[in-house]
Amino acid sequence: MTVKIELVKGAGRAWPWMETDTKIISYGAAREYADAAAIAMHEMIDMVSARHALDKADAFMLIGLAGDLRVNQSCNSPIDISVRVEFPKHLAAAQ
């Protein structure tokens, strides 16, 4: 497996994110599941709304139709829950 790290000026996020050939992925981590999910979802909403020039409510609805929220880890540590939101890259392309 090869990982490519690229600095994209002006594309900085508060939380880590990545792109694969087929998906964009946002992450969130917190002590509670709802908080971790909210972080990951807000990050994805920001990315999708910027790439599509959509308002946040429309981006949220698009993610609800085509996105997947997945749990990365759930354990008893300083940050108990880590989740990600995966969204199809072909739907996230700039218009």
Secondary structure, 3 states (H helix, E strand, C coil): CCCCCCCCCCCCCCCCEEECCCEEEEEEEECCHHHHHHHHHHHHHHHHHHHHCCCHHHHHHHHHHHCEEEEEEECCCCCCEEEEEEEEHHHHCCC
